[in-house]
Amino acid sequence: MPSLAAFPAMLEFDRQDLGLRECRAAWLLGLTVRQYRQLEAGEQAPLNADVWERIVEVFGWPRAFSGSTPCCP
């Protein structure tokens, strides 16, 4: 299983693989474009568990990822 250190690269790769622009991905996740760019750059972890769950759902990541939320205990 990929480590959470790979999160930003996975986010960017999967966004591009789905053909999404940053603005569309941000909208789908309920974030501003600036917040999304910070996630992809690795400058910020997901803001809360709800955002993390939306990331898992939008990008089709395994549900096992939802148990390893990088934002919250």
C-alpha positions in Angstrom: 0.0 0.0 0.0 1.4 3.5 -0.8 2.5 5.6 2.1 0.9 8.9 2.9 4.1 10.6 1.7 3.0 9.7 -1.8 -0.4 11.4 -1.3 0.4 14.6 -3.3 1.8 12.7 -6.3 -1.1 10.2 -6.3 -3.6 13.1 -6.2 -2.0 14.8 -9.2 -1.6 11.6 -11.2 -5.2 10.5 -10.6 -6.6 14.0 -11.4 -4.8 14.0 -14.7 -5.7 10.4 -15.4 -9.4 11.3 -15.0 -8.9 14.3 -17.2 -9.8 16.8 -14.5 -8.4 20.3 -14.3 -7.4 21.6 -10.9 -10.5 23.8 -10.7 -12.9 20.9 -11.5 -11.2 18.7 -8.9 -11.4 21.4 -6.3 -15.1 21.9 -7.0 -15.8 18.2 -6.7 -14.0 18.1 -3.3 -15.6 21.3 -2.0 -12.4 23.2 -1.9 -11.1 26.4 -3.3 -8.6 26.1 -6.2 -5.9 27.4 -3.9 -6.7 24.8 -1.2 -6.6 22.1 -3.8 -3.2 23.3 -5.2 -1.8 23.2 -1.7 -2.9 19.6 -1.3 -1.3 18.6 -4.6 1.9 20.4 -3.7 2.1 18.7 -0.4 1.9 22.0 1.5 -1.3 21.0 3.3 -3.0 17.8 4.5 -6.7 17.4 3.8 -8.7 19.9 6.0 -10.9 17.3 7.7 -12.2 13.8 7.5 -15.1 14.8 5.2 -12.6 16.2 2.6 -10.6 13.0 2.9 -13.7 10.8 2.3 -14.5 12.9 -0.8 -11.0 12.5 -2.1 -11.2 8.7 -1.7 -14.6 8.7 -3.4 -13.8 11.1 -6.3 -10.5 9.4 -7.2 -11.6 5.9 -6.6 -9.0 5.1 -4.1 -9.5 1.9 -2.0 -11.7 2.3 1.1 -8.8 1.1 3.2 -7.3 4.6 2.6 -10.2 6.1 4.6 -8.9 4.4 7.7 -5.5 6.1 7.4 -6.8 9.7 7.2 -3.7 12.0 7.1 -5.6 15.0 8.6 -7.1 13.7 11.8 -6.5 11.1 14.4 
